[in-house]
C-alpha cells in the first residue's frame, strides 16, 4: 500500500481493532495479561524498549537502536518475549518485503538487542484479502506470499490472518502523484482467532 500518511491512517484503524479484539481496548503498558494461569506483561511500541532497559536487558555495547513492535507480551520471569507485528495493506506494498525479513528481525531482538532474554518469539497479524489470479483487491495476496509465509512458518513465525467479520465495507482513498484518486473497498470490521494465537503462545512456553 502507499507509504506515509495513507499507511498511518489505514494501519492505525486496523491496529485499534486488533487491540480491542485480542488484548482488550483498556489495556495499557505494564498491565497484566492472563492466558489461563500464565501471567504476562503487556507493552506497546517504544514502551517495551524502555521496560527492558530499566530491567538491564538491553545490550548497550552493540548498535544503538531500539525496536518498536506493535504489541508485546513478556512472561513474569522476564525470560520469554512474544512480539506481535501488525501488517495492514490495501494492495501490494512494503509490507510484503517486511514479511520476508521476519527471521532476521527476530534474531536482532534476541542476539543483538536483548541477549539476556531466554527466548524471543515473533508472529504477524495481517488483513487477508479477496484474491484474484495474481493479486488481492485488499489485504495480503496469499498466493504471492506463499513461499515467505511457508518459510516463516518453518522458522516458527506464524502469520495469523484477520478476516472480514461481516458484509460492511469502508472506502479507502489512494492518492498518487500525477494520477487520479483511486478508491478501494476495505472491510469495516475484522475478526481474529484469539484461541489459535493463545495456543501458539502456550505451546512456546512448554518447549523450553
Secondary structure, DSSP 8 states (H G I E B T S, - for coil): ---THHHHHHHHHHHHHHIIIII-TT--TT-EEEETTEEEEEE-THHHHHHHHHTT-S-TTS-------SEEEEETTS-EEEEEEEE--SSSSHHHHHHHTHHHHHHIIIIII-TTSSEEEEEEEEEB--B-SS-BSSSB-TTTTHHHHHHHHHTT--EEEEEE-SS-EEEEEE--TTS--EEEEEES-EE--HHHHHHHHHHHHHH-
